[in-house]
Structure formats: C-alpha cells, structure tokens
C-alpha cells in the first residue's frame, strides 16, 4: 500500500471514528447490523447529511456493508466535501492526489486541501503544507512552513514531526535546536514511534546532547526497520563522547547489518553533517581510516 493510500485510509478511519451516539450507522456494521445501518445512513445521505455521505464513502472504500468500489467511494466523499464538511474536504483532496476512483488532479487536490485548511482542519493544513512544500519556489517554502505551523498551533502532533523534518535538512534551513523542540512536543503528545526516536537522536547528536541520544536509541527494538539508523546514531554518540573503542564495535555491527556499501555511504554522509554542526572529534579520523580506507 503506497503512502498516499495509507494516508487516505487514516483519513477515512478518522472520519469513521468521530461518531456520536445518535449516528448508529457508524458502528453498526461492527455489530453485524449492516442492513439497519445502511437504511439509516442512505436515508440521511439522500437528505444531504454530509456525515452520512462520508460514511457511505467509507463503506465503499473498505468494502464493509457495501461492496468495494473506489468510484462510488469518491462520489460520496466529494458530495460530503461539497456540502462543506472539512474532514470530507481532506478526503477529497487525498482522492484527487492519489487518483482513487477519479482521475489524478493535483490542482483539485490542492483546492480541497485549501478549503479544509481554511475551515480550520489541522490535517488539511498539514497536507496543504506538504503539497506547497514540494514546489521549488522559495516563497512556496515559507508558505508551506506557515501552514505547518498553523497545524502545529492546532495541537496536531504529525505537524510537529513534519516541522522537525523541515529543520533537520528536509527544508531550506537546518536548525537542529528547532527540530529538537518540535520532536520534544511530539514525544510529550504521545507520538513515539520508532522514526520519531531516530529523528530525536539525530537532532540531539548534532546538538552535542549525547546522553539523550543513548536514551532515545534504546527505545527502538532490534526487529524494527529503524534499528539500523538508531544503531549508527548510537555509534556516533559513543564516538563523539570519546568512547572510540566501543563506537568501533557498534559501527562494525552496523556494517554487518546494512552491508558494506550502504554503511560506508551513510557513515560518510553522517560524519560530514556532524562536522558541519561543529561536532568534530579526533576519533572521527580513526573511524574513517578503519571503515572508509582514508589515509
């Protein structure tokens, strides 16, 4: 499942999860009461109730209570969006961005994201920020950051993570103190997946906060895909803290885990960025001589 499809699933699941007690169609299918739920939801949707329209879209998207039908899912979601429901406008934008049930149309996707964002939907703000941020224009980058900050101001944790990424090298400026600030907010908000711990450890590395790096990487289990990144950050922290022998052992394990070519590329790039951040150490030359065959 591609990233856009996963995000669309998350949007639809979020919409389905916002039920109140009177909207029995939202959860009736989980109790095996699809017939009653469909009767109620279809009647409400036919009367123009946007929440019911979005539920019809949800059922068609997942193939629950109604047959799997991306075109019908898109039709109902667009009707709900046109009725002014901000969450449906987010879904409409994602539908046009991914081409699920419609022809892919980036301009239409942006238009729907803008409507949702202007209506105060934090997810719409962040999706709009990401779309604008893909443009090369420097002014677009500033506008992208502004929308991402608005999403963060609305207490939307994924916006914290996005902003951290922008300040860790994905955007026009690198500011690891700012990246760490946003990651700290994400962690406090409960957004603690493995990629956040790796990002936190990298920001702390570039700030010289090595004890925090070691605590962060310990949160990433060995069977996680992010373990390779956590492990090499662990090695960097040991190296920069003067524990060159211990660092060498962890680097060697990381080379085994990654393969020699990938390991050497990552090591070369990481050490260059750490030096740019002022995190130089005499042990770096020893590690480069050992693993990169530098004289």
Secondary structure, 3 states (H helix, E strand, C coil): CCHHHHHHHHHHHHHHCCCCCCCCHHHHHHHCCHHHHHHHHHHHHHCCCHHHHHHHHHHHHHCCCCCCCHHHHHHHHHHHHHCCCHHHHHHHHHHHHHCCCCCCCHHHHHHHHHHHHHCCCHHHHHHHHHHHHCCCCHHHHHHHHHHHHHHHHCCCHHHHHHHHHHCECCCCCECHHHHHHHHHHHHHCCCCCHHHHHHHHHHHHHHCCHHHHHHHHCCCCCCCCCHHHHHHHHHHHHHHCCCHHHHHHHHHHHHHHHCHHHHHHHHHHHHHHHHHCCCCCHHHHHHHHHHCCCC
